[in-house]
Amino acid sequence: MQLWGKIVQGHRTVRQYTLTLEDSDRTLVRRVQAAMDEMVMKLDLPRPIWFKRNEEDIEVFGRTEFHQDHFIEPVHFTRFEIELIDGEQ
């Protein structure tokens, strides 16, 4: 399984990055959070704050998004989206 992250400004994707989730005994949410740590470094983003809603969205829909209220410092984009994708194609 892979995690796809993209930075969206308005309706346009300005940067994106995909990485493979590690196999482990941790929960899906914890695996996504660990992968997102690497992703935000590659995309040169501050790490967003996870709310309960983000965890629920990942578990139910396989995707979630982060807006300005998820970041301590100002960001210059509309949202940061992450989505689980099947790498078995």
C-alpha positions in Angstrom: 0.0 0.0 0.0 1.2 3.5 -0.8 0.5 7.0 0.6 0.1 9.8 -1.9 0.4 13.3 -0.6 -0.3 16.5 -2.6 -0.2 20.2 -1.9 -3.2 22.0 -3.4 -3.4 25.7 -4.1 -6.9 26.7 -5.1 -7.9 23.8 -7.4 -4.5 23.0 -8.7 -2.0 20.4 -7.4 1.4 22.2 -7.0 3.5 19.4 -5.6 3.0 15.7 -4.8 4.9 12.8 -3.4 4.2 9.1 -3.1 5.8 6.6 -0.8 5.3 3.0 0.3 3.9 2.3 3.8 6.0 0.0 5.9 4.6 -3.3 7.0 4.4 -3.5 10.7 2.2 -4.5 13.7 1.2 -0.9 14.2 -2.3 0.4 13.4 -3.0 1.8 10.0 -3.2 5.3 11.4 0.2 5.0 13.1 1.8 3.7 9.9 0.3 6.6 7.9 1.5 9.1 10.5 5.1 7.6 10.4 5.0 7.8 6.6 3.7 11.3 6.6 6.7 12.4 8.7 9.0 11.4 5.8 6.6 12.9 3.3 6.5 16.4 4.9 10.3 16.4 5.0 10.4 15.6 1.2 7.8 18.3 0.4 9.4 20.8 2.8 6.2 21.2 4.9 5.7 21.7 8.6 4.2 18.7 10.2 0.4 19.1 10.6 -1.5 18.5 13.8 -3.7 15.4 13.6 -7.2 15.8 14.9 -9.5 12.9 15.7 -11.4 13.7 12.4 -8.2 13.0 10.4 -7.8 9.5 12.0 -11.4 8.7 11.3 -11.2 9.9 7.7 -8.1 7.7 7.1 -9.8 4.6 8.7 -13.1 5.1 6.9 -12.3 6.8 3.6 -8.5 6.1 3.2 -7.9 9.8 2.8 -7.8 13.1 4.8 -6.8 16.7 4.3 -5.1 19.4 6.4 -5.9 23.1 6.3 -4.3 26.1 7.9 -5.8 25.3 11.3 -3.7 22.0 11.3 -0.5 23.9 11.2 1.2 26.1 13.9 2.9 28.3 11.4 1.3 30.0 8.4 1.3 27.9 5.2 1.0 29.3 1.7 -1.4 26.7 0.1 -5.0 25.8 0.4 -4.7 22.3 1.7 -2.4 19.3 2.0 -4.2 16.0 1.1 -3.0 12.5 1.8 -4.6 9.3 0.3 -4.0 5.6 0.6 -3.6 4.0 -2.8 -3.2 0.4 -3.8 0.3 -0.2 -5.2 -0.7 -3.6 -6.8 -1.3 -2.4 -10.3 
